[in-house]
Amino acid sequence: MSVFIETSDIIPAALTTQADPCLGSKSRMPEFSLAGKVICVSGAARGLGLTQAEALLEAGAKVYALDRLEEPSPEFYGIQERARKELGTEMHYRRIDVRDADLLDHAIESIANIEGRMDGLVAAAGIQQETPALDYSAQDANMMFEVNVTGVFMTSKAVAKQMIRFGNGGSIALIASMSGTIANRGLICPAYNASKAAVIQLARNLAMEWGQYNIRVNTISPGYIVTAMVEKLFAQYPERRDEWPKHNMLGRLSTPNEYRGAAVFLLSDASSFMTGSDLRMDGGHAAW
């Protein structure tokens, strides 16, 4: 005999009244607020990392952008000024190569000392190389894994150490890719795809280890994003501009702005019971 249970049967009557805070707040979605939070974003001198940094600023966070570029892109300074004048918060830049674990540790500890806290990380630093497997050199493969896997690992570790030090928990979002789940038809990137699969698995393991400290670790897996780098790729392979949109269910490519909400969601209390998960945003590419 089958037994069906209504959800209301497992919720105490006392929690179903309008007075209960579980049913909402007079504020507008306060769980998405990052006010007072200190968040590091690696790979934030430009591109997706910078776009997500701006979203975190808009949610109220103070952001430290980390990147290996000597100077961030011109757009960075406009966002930095907007943070100060319009958003009532701050964005700072630290030149860091994620392959330098000692410098990474020192820089993030220094940020935590200045702010007296550490609340979040978006690890967006990464590189790409399109080379057939038979032509791949060990040196190039090692570089890919050193930046995309070890660099992400060491950045996460450095941030988590400070979160544990202050005892307030936190949230870490690692930028993976749909390429960590699928082999992209017509895009020959064996080392890159392997590195992103490693990031997804790394997040699960870090979530398992650090859950005891109230640190959540998740990944975002974007689909194809039209960036300046991709536009250069289209100039070299113009057929991809028409072909790639046919590979997903929406029939178009994404833009960096479409991942803004994901960063705020994963870094805020809006995702407070989510860890060890992959948020795949690929237009349905991998769902065929």
C-alpha positions as CSV (number, residue, x, y, z in Angstrom):
1,M,0.0,0.0,0.0
2,S,1.4,3.4,-1.0
3,V,1.4,6.2,1.5
4,F,1.4,9.8,0.3
5,I,2.6,12.5,2.6
6,E,1.7,16.1,2.1
7,T,4.6,18.5,2.8
8,S,2.4,20.3,5.3
9,D,2.3,17.1,7.3
10,I,6.0,17.3,8.1
11,I,6.0,21.0,8.9
12,P,4.8,21.9,12.4
13,A,1.7,24.0,12.4
14,A,3.6,26.7,14.3
15,L,5.8,27.2,11.3
16,T,3.0,27.7,8.9
17,T,1.9,31.1,10.3
18,Q,2.7,34.3,8.6
19,A,4.5,35.5,11.7
20,D,7.2,32.9,11.2
21,P,10.5,34.2,9.8
22,C,10.8,31.0,7.7
23,L,8.1,32.3,5.4
24,G,9.9,35.5,4.4
25,S,11.0,38.9,5.6
26,K,9.9,42.5,5.3
27,S,13.2,43.2,3.7
28,R,13.6,42.3,0.0
29,M,15.5,39.0,-0.3
30,P,18.0,39.8,2.5
31,E,19.7,36.4,2.0
32,F,21.2,37.7,-1.2
33,S,23.0,40.6,0.6
34,L,26.8,40.5,0.9
35,A,27.0,43.7,2.9
36,G,30.0,43.6,5.2
37,K,31.5,40.6,3.5
38,V,35.1,40.4,2.3
39,I,35.5,38.4,-0.9
40,C,38.5,37.6,-3.1
41,V,38.1,37.0,-6.8
42,S,41.0,35.5,-8.7
43,G,41.3,36.2,-12.4
44,A,39.4,39.4,-11.9
45,A,41.5,41.9,-13.9
46,R,39.1,41.3,-16.9
47,G,36.6,39.0,-18.4
48,L,34.2,36.8,-16.4
49,G,36.1,37.3,-13.1
50,L,35.7,41.1,-13.4
51,T,32.0,40.8,-14.3
52,Q,31.4,38.6,-11.3
53,A,33.4,41.0,-9.0
54,E,31.1,43.8,-10.0
55,A,28.1,41.8,-9.2
56,L,29.5,41.0,-5.7
57,L,30.1,44.7,-5.2
58,E,26.5,45.5,-6.1
59,A,25.4,43.0,-3.5
60,G,27.4,44.9,-0.9
61,A,30.7,43.0,-0.7
62,K,34.2,44.5,-0.4
63,V,36.2,42.8,-3.2
64,Y,39.9,42.0,-3.6
65,A,40.7,41.3,-7.2
66,L,43.6,39.0,-7.8
67,D,45.3,38.5,-11.1
68,R,48.8,38.0,-12.7
69,L,48.5,41.0,-15.0
70,E,50.7,44.0,-14.0
71,E,47.7,46.3,-14.5
72,P,44.0,45.3,-14.7
73,S,41.9,46.2,-17.8
74,P,40.7,49.8,-18.2
75,E,37.2,48.6,-17.3
76,F,38.4,47.7,-13.9
77,Y,39.1,51.3,-12.9
78,G,35.6,52.3,-13.9
79,I,34.1,49.6,-11.7
80,Q,36.4,50.5,-8.9
81,E,35.3,54.1,-9.0
82,R,31.6,53.0,-9.2
83,A,32.1,50.9,-6.1
84,R,33.4,53.8,-4.1
85,K,31.0,56.5,-5.4
86,E,27.7,54.7,-6.0
87,L,27.8,51.4,-4.1
88,G,29.4,52.5,-0.9
89,T,32.0,49.8,-0.9
90,E,35.5,49.1,-2.3
91,M,37.4,47.0,-4.8
92,H,41.2,46.6,-4.5
93,Y,43.7,45.0,-6.8
94,R,46.5,42.6,-5.9
95,R,48.9,41.3,-8.5
96,I,49.3,37.6,-7.8
97,D,50.2,34.6,-10.0
98,V,48.2,31.7,-8.6
99,R,51.2,29.4,-9.3
100,D,53.1,31.1,-6.5
101,A,51.6,29.5,-3.5
102,D,53.8,31.3,-1.0
103,L,52.9,34.7,-2.3
104,L,49.3,33.7,-2.5
105,D,49.2,32.6,1.2
106,H,51.0,35.8,2.2
107,A,48.7,38.1,0.2
108,I,45.5,36.6,1.3
109,E,46.6,36.5,5.0
110,S,47.5,40.2,4.6
111,I,44.0,41.0,3.3
112,A,42.5,39.1,6.2
113,N,44.6,41.0,8.6
114,I,43.6,44.3,7.1
115,E,39.9,43.5,7.1
116,G,39.7,41.3,10.2
117,R,37.7,38.7,8.3
118,M,37.5,36.5,5.2
119,D,34.2,35.5,3.8
120,G,34.4,34.3,0.3
121,L,36.2,33.4,-2.9
122,V,35.4,33.2,-6.6
123,A,38.3,31.3,-8.2
124,A,38.1,32.4,-11.9
125,A,41.7,32.4,-12.8
126,G,42.4,30.0,-15.7
127,I,44.0,29.4,-19.1
128,Q,43.0,27.7,-22.3
129,Q,44.9,26.0,-25.1
130,E,43.5,24.3,-28.1
131,T,45.9,21.6,-29.2
132,P,45.4,18.0,-30.3
133,A,46.4,15.4,-27.7
134,L,49.1,13.9,-30.0
135,D,50.7,17.3,-30.3
136,Y,50.5,18.3,-26.6
137,S,53.8,18.8,-24.9
138,A,54.3,17.8,-21.2
139,Q,55.4,21.4,-20.5
140,D,52.1,22.8,-21.9
141,A,50.0,20.2,-20.1
142,N,51.8,20.9,-16.8
143,M,51.2,24.6,-17.3
144,M,47.5,24.0,-17.8
145,F,47.2,21.9,-14.7
146,E,49.4,24.2,-12.6
147,V,47.1,27.2,-13.3
148,N,43.7,25.6,-13.7
149,V,43.9,22.9,-10.9
150,T,46.8,23.5,-8.5
151,G,46.3,27.3,-8.7
152,V,42.6,26.9,-7.9
153,F,43.5,24.5,-5.1
154,M,46.1,26.7,-3.5
155,T,43.9,29.8,-3.8
156,S,41.0,27.9,-2.1
157,K,43.3,26.6,0.6
158,A,44.7,30.1,1.4
159,V,41.3,31.6,1.7
160,A,39.9,28.7,3.8
161,K,42.8,29.0,6.2
162,Q,41.7,32.6,7.0
163,M,38.0,31.6,7.2
164,I,38.9,28.9,9.7
165,R,41.2,31.4,11.6
166,F,38.3,33.8,12.1
167,G,35.7,31.1,12.7
168,N,32.9,32.6,10.7
169,G,32.7,30.1,7.9
170,G,32.3,31.2,4.3
171,S,31.6,30.3,0.7
172,I,33.9,29.4,-2.1
173,A,32.9,29.2,-5.8
174,L,35.2,27.6,-8.3
175,I,34.8,28.4,-12.0
176,A,34.7,25.1,-13.8
177,S,33.1,24.5,-17.2
178,M,30.6,22.4,-19.0
179,S,33.8,21.0,-20.5
180,G,34.5,19.3,-17.2
181,T,31.4,17.1,-17.9
182,I,31.5,16.7,-21.7
183,A,33.9,16.5,-24.6
184,N,33.2,19.5,-26.7
185,R,32.4,18.5,-30.3
186,G,34.9,20.2,-32.6
187,L,36.9,21.8,-29.9
188,I,40.2,20.0,-29.3
189,C,41.2,20.8,-25.7
190,P,42.1,17.6,-23.9
191,A,44.1,19.2,-21.1
192,Y,41.7,22.0,-20.5
193,N,38.7,19.7,-20.3
194,A,40.6,17.4,-17.9
195,S,41.5,20.4,-15.7
196,K,37.9,21.5,-15.4
197,A,36.8,18.0,-14.5
198,A,39.4,18.1,-11.8
199,V,38.0,21.4,-10.5
200,I,34.6,19.9,-10.2
201,Q,35.9,16.9,-8.3
202,L,38.2,19.1,-6.2
203,A,35.2,21.2,-5.0
204,R,33.4,18.0,-3.8
205,N,36.4,17.0,-1.7
206,L,37.0,20.4,-0.3
207,A,33.3,20.7,0.6
208,M,33.6,17.3,2.4
209,E,36.7,18.4,4.4
210,W,35.7,22.0,5.2
211,G,32.0,21.5,5.9
212,Q,32.9,21.1,9.6
213,Y,34.1,24.7,9.6
214,N,30.8,25.9,7.9
215,I,32.7,26.5,4.7
216,R,30.7,25.7,1.6
217,V,32.4,24.9,-1.7
218,N,30.6,24.7,-5.1
219,T,31.4,25.1,-8.8
220,I,29.9,27.1,-11.6
221,S,30.1,25.4,-15.0
222,P,29.5,27.9,-17.8
223,G,28.8,27.1,-21.4
224,Y,30.3,29.0,-24.3
225,I,30.8,32.6,-23.4
226,V,31.3,35.4,-25.9
227,T,34.4,37.2,-24.6
228,A,37.2,39.2,-26.3
229,M,39.2,36.0,-26.4
230,V,36.4,34.0,-28.1
231,E,35.8,36.8,-30.6
232,K,39.5,36.4,-31.6
233,L,38.8,32.7,-31.9
234,F,35.8,33.4,-34.2
235,A,38.1,35.5,-36.4
236,Q,40.3,32.5,-36.8
237,Y,37.5,30.0,-37.1
238,P,34.5,31.9,-38.4
239,E,32.4,28.8,-38.9
240,R,32.2,28.4,-35.1
241,R,30.2,31.6,-34.7
242,D,27.3,29.8,-36.5
243,E,28.0,26.3,-35.4
244,W,28.4,26.6,-31.6
245,P,24.9,28.1,-30.9
246,K,23.4,25.0,-32.5
247,H,24.9,22.8,-29.8
248,N,22.7,24.0,-27.0
249,M,18.9,24.1,-26.4
250,L,18.6,27.9,-26.5
251,G,20.4,28.3,-29.9
252,R,22.7,31.1,-28.8
253,L,25.9,31.8,-26.9
254,S,26.1,33.3,-23.4
255,T,27.6,36.6,-22.3
256,P,29.6,37.2,-19.0
257,N,26.7,39.1,-17.5
258,E,24.5,36.0,-17.5
259,Y,26.7,34.6,-14.7
260,R,26.5,37.5,-12.3
261,G,23.6,36.1,-10.4
262,A,25.2,32.8,-10.0
263,A,28.2,34.3,-8.2
264,V,26.0,36.3,-5.8
265,F,23.8,33.2,-5.2
266,L,26.7,30.9,-4.3
267,L,28.6,33.5,-2.2
268,S,25.5,34.6,-0.2
269,D,23.2,33.0,2.3
270,A,20.7,32.3,-0.5
271,S,22.6,29.1,-1.1
272,S,23.3,28.4,2.6
273,F,22.5,24.6,2.3
274,M,24.3,24.1,-0.9
275,T,27.8,22.6,-1.0
276,G,29.7,20.0,-3.1
277,S,27.5,20.9,-6.0
278,D,28.1,21.9,-9.6
279,L,25.9,24.7,-11.0
280,R,25.9,24.0,-14.7
281,M,24.8,27.0,-16.8
282,D,25.3,25.8,-20.4
283,G,22.0,26.6,-22.2
284,G,21.2,22.9,-22.0
285,H,24.3,21.9,-24.0
286,A,25.0,18.8,-21.8
287,A,21.3,17.9,-21.4
288,W,20.6,16.6,-24.9
